[in-house]
């Protein structure tokens, strides 16, 4: 029985490269934001004001009742300041939602959103700049929490090593 368990765990571990690709989202590229690069942030603010502020607010405040779907099933534009939920998501997910839209990212063609797909409107660099601008405005507590979601640290965006699963350790004994 112990050998079968070891074989099962070994088989699962060989699938880990697939899990790594899945964690890099829709396009297989892990995107990180540059919220501490003031040149990128300033450029992002200009793009935000031109392409995003009409719905998400000039001060990132979003639309009223942003958590309640309207009569047509659409959610209003959420805030991107600390009062919203943007900082709950990893850099790469924010990038992909902006570029491809939530329906593509979650794999549900029926998901309704008023947000345009920016893949043919903005360059990847512009999307990163906008999101970097937004991230730059968050208070330290939200930035720190979001960095944990990213699996990184604020000091240089270094990857934090993950602990081994205690379950796997127990199985090998």
Phi and psi in degrees as a GROMACS rama.xvg file:
@    title "Ramachandran Plot"
@    xaxis  label "Phi"
@    yaxis  label "Psi"
@TYPE xy
-62.0403  -38.2375  UNK-2
-67.5018  -37.7619  UNK-3
-64.2844  -41.1722  UNK-4
-63.3813  -42.9438  UNK-5
-62.4747  -41.4075  UNK-6
-63.43  -41.1777  UNK-7
-63.8041  -44.0556  UNK-8
-64.8322  -43.5534  UNK-9
-61.0539  -39.5591  UNK-10
-63.3792  -42.4724  UNK-11
-63.4686  -40.2188  UNK-12
-66.0484  -28.8886  UNK-13
-70.9586  -17.8014  UNK-14
-83.9173  -8.17097  UNK-15
-56.0044  -34.9951  UNK-16
-59.5981  -33.5648  UNK-17
-66.3113  -39.2531  UNK-18
-64.268  -37.8005  UNK-19
-63.0429  -42.2386  UNK-20
-64.5539  -40.5118  UNK-21
-62.6298  -32.7185  UNK-22
-73.2342  -11.5601  UNK-23
-94.4548  16.4151  UNK-24
74.9281  -155.106  UNK-25
-65.7218  -40.9627  UNK-26
-102.111  0.290367  UNK-27
74.7586  7.99352  UNK-28
-115.723  126.766  UNK-29
-85.9051  112.773  UNK-30
-99.8784  132.557  UNK-31
-117.906  147.765  UNK-32
-87.998  165.201  UNK-33
-123.555  56.088  UNK-34
-68.3887  -13.9838  UNK-35
-100.16  -0.404368  UNK-36
-94.5251  101.521  UNK-37
-63.5573  -27.3734  UNK-38
-66.0744  -45.3539  UNK-39
-64.359  -43.8907  UNK-40
-62.0706  -44.807  UNK-41
-64.5002  -40.3274  UNK-42
-64.5658  -40.8586  UNK-43
-63.0403  -36.3734  UNK-44
-62.8182  -40.3143  UNK-45
-64.9268  -43.9837  UNK-46
-66.4361  -39.9327  UNK-47
-59.4054  -49.015  UNK-48
-61.5169  -35.6255  UNK-49
-77.4168  -33.6792  UNK-50
-118.436  -17.0304  UNK-51
-122.137  -31.9181  UNK-52
-62.0096  -29.3073  UNK-53
-58.7508  -33.7397  UNK-54
-102.06  -44.8747  UNK-55
-88.6478  -2.85168  UNK-56
92.094  142.04  UNK-57
-61.2762  -27.5053  UNK-58
-110.062  22.8978  UNK-59
68.7778  17.631  UNK-60
-79.981  -12.078  UNK-61
71.7073  -174.857  UNK-62
-97.9119  155.922  UNK-63
-60.3684  150.586  UNK-64
51.9731  42.3171  UNK-65
-66.0667  -11.5927  UNK-66
-94.8963  -2.80657  UNK-67
-113.122  122.628  UNK-68
-65.7073  145.732  UNK-69
-82.6379  -176.247  UNK-70
-60.3892  -24.5668  UNK-71
-93.4424  2.8394  UNK-72
89.2853  9.18394  UNK-73
-96.1516  142.228  UNK-74
-86.6606  138.181  UNK-75
-63.5004  163.095  UNK-76
-64.6299  127.353  UNK-77
-77.114  160.46  UNK-78
-72.6976  152.372  UNK-79
-111.479  4.89685  UNK-80
-82.1616  -169.698  UNK-81
-65.4395  -19.1755  UNK-82
-78.6824  -13.4084  UNK-83
-91.7557  -161.205  UNK-84
-117.466  4.77869  UNK-85
-56.3974  -42.1405  UNK-86
-70.278  -5.48829  UNK-87
-78.2266  -10.9701  UNK-88
-111.475  148.703  UNK-89
-68.1922  155.967  UNK-90
-49.8971  -49.5123  UNK-91
-62.9055  -40.2517  UNK-92
-65.5754  -42.0188  UNK-93
-60.8594  -43.4976  UNK-94
-59.886  -47.9663  UNK-95
-68.8696  -37.0829  UNK-96
-62.0754  -42.4607  UNK-97
-67.1023  -43.4773  UNK-98
-74.584  -49.3757  UNK-99
-103.406  -17.7675  UNK-100
92.9997  151.875  UNK-101
-63.1363  -34.9922  UNK-102
-59.2937  -42.7552  UNK-103
-68.956  -43.7868  UNK-104
-65.1415  -40.0647  UNK-105
-90.3499  -4.79574  UNK-106
71.0071  36.6235  UNK-107
-132.962  99.9508  UNK-108
-62.8753  -16.7855  UNK-109
-88.5607  -7.03583  UNK-110
-65.7365  127.489  UNK-111
-95.0063  132.341  UNK-112
-150.67  139.265  UNK-113
-85.7749  -11.4356  UNK-114
-71.2636  129.553  UNK-115
-69.6365  156.445  UNK-116
-80.1408  125.629  UNK-117
-93.5521  3.74978  UNK-118
-60.838  -29.4732  UNK-119
-106.992  6.02616  UNK-120
-109.941  -46.1861  UNK-121
-118.037  149.932  UNK-122
-74.0748  162.724  UNK-123
-56.8815  -40.1704  UNK-124
-62.7648  -39.74  UNK-125
-67.1892  -40.3263  UNK-126
-63.8924  -44.8029  UNK-127
-61.3997  -40.9996  UNK-128
-63.7524  -44.9155  UNK-129
-60.6024  -49.2656  UNK-130
-66.9564  -32.2452  UNK-131
-66.7289  -39.9569  UNK-132
-59.816  -48.1458  UNK-133
-59.85  -49.5356  UNK-134
-60.8829  -36.2597  UNK-135
-62.4279  -24.7551  UNK-136
-83.3651  -14.614  UNK-137
-71.2925  142.993  UNK-138
-62.9509  162.536  UNK-139
-54.1664  -40.5484  UNK-140
-60.798  -45.0564  UNK-141
-69.6684  -39.0843  UNK-142
-62.3409  -44.3451  UNK-143
-63.4995  -43.5507  UNK-144
-62.5516  -44.0459  UNK-145
-67.0352  -34.6217  UNK-146
-64.2826  -36.0987  UNK-147
-63.4312  -39.1766  UNK-148
-61.5763  -39.9492  UNK-149
-68.6482  -19.0975  UNK-150
77.0235  28.0519  UNK-151
-129.535  173.992  UNK-152
-113.327  153.506  UNK-153
-63.9601  -30.5703  UNK-154
-82.0251  82.7123  UNK-155
92.4598  6.69046  UNK-156
54.0551  45.0924  UNK-157
-85.8025  139.733  UNK-158
-66.4204  134.942  UNK-159
-87.9959  125.049  UNK-160
-63.3194  138.668  UNK-161
-86.4001  143.466  UNK-162
-73.7992  148.389  UNK-163
-68.2279  146.792  UNK-164
-66.9554  131.364  UNK-165
-67.086  -26.5786  UNK-166
-63.5052  -45.1606  UNK-167
-64.3684  -41.9001  UNK-168
-59.5188  -42.1287  UNK-169
-65.8378  -38.0666  UNK-170
-66.1344  -31.1528  UNK-171
-80.9056  -10.741  UNK-172
